[in-house]
Amino acid sequence: MENFIITISYLFLGIFFRRLGKFPESFANCLNLFVIYVSLPALVLLKIPEMVLGSELLFVAVLPWIMLAASAAMVLLTARVMKWPRPLTGCLLLMVPLGNTSFLGIPMVRAFFGENAISYAVIYDQLGSFLALATYGALILAIYSGKGKSALSLREISIKILSFPPFIALAAAFCLRPFQYPELLTNILDSLGGTLVPLVMIAVGFQLRLSLEPGGLGPLSAGLGLKLVLAPLVALLLVKILGLKGQPVEVAILEAGMPPMVSAGALAILADLAPRLTAALVGIGIFLSFLTIPFLFELIKLFLH
């Protein structure tokens, strides 16, 4: 609980910095770039070689794709029943299946499970959420944004994935598993990786926007209900049915309950897919997740321990 409180304090520090008015609008983007190019790759290089490979690890990589399919199906069914317009449906098809499993997920996993569990969160994010954003996300944008000519080609998607710094670090970390890092390198990676949580949460707090257009409460409630409540319960039920246990599985369930992805929200806004609803899903979703994630953690302990 102490780590959780510390993590929240960074979030409110970011909100305070924005209201202070002394920082430029690019402040959060600079923090995010440092995290993407330095903090997260350092953490990946440090933690992945320490992982114990097993069947649970395969589940960590597969679960985000199962959740994507289930969430997309639930959104399409709800959209048909509610007769939502295409832009709104496209928005929710991006925001509900794709979770904030990196910028928020990794700090939350660290807060509830400790440093050693971060590697499982990285696997869930890089082999699941990030790949889904680059592939599934591009597909949804091509179908619903009306900008098919600007949709990414398979080659462009592949280049984007392979050139992403955390993904490069992930591949390098698996190759380096047989080797022992020098103590100096370990200390450097540890200090750089330690910057991830404060920088990410300050950036998230700085970027938070809470606004909603008229008539948007229904789609907002449906989207966050599916993302924060129903999706993690489906993941927990699946794990219970399969009889899986262990920390990797528990981390995967917690990641399944993360709020909508910030990067997916940026793409939805750029494609003009219900931009104010998108911003509300991201901002309000983050605030609500500070209530739902601890509750989900208690459910995990109750049903899997």
ABEGO torsion letter per residue (X at the ends): XAAAAAAAAAAAAAAAAAAAGABBAAAAAAAAAAAAAAAAAAAAAAAAAABBBBAAAAAAAAAAAAAAAAAAAAAAAAAAAAGBBAAAAAAAAAAAABBBAAAAAAAAAAAAAEAAAAAAAAAAAAABAAAAAAAAAAAAAAAAAGAAAABBBAAAAAAAAAABAAAAAAAAAAAAAABBBBAAAAAAAAAAAAAAAAAAAAAAAAABBBBBBBGAAAAAAAAAAAAAAAAAAAAAAAAAAAGBBEAAAAAAAAAAABBBBAAAAAAAAAAGBGAAAAAAAAAAAAAAAAAAAAAAAAAAAAAAX
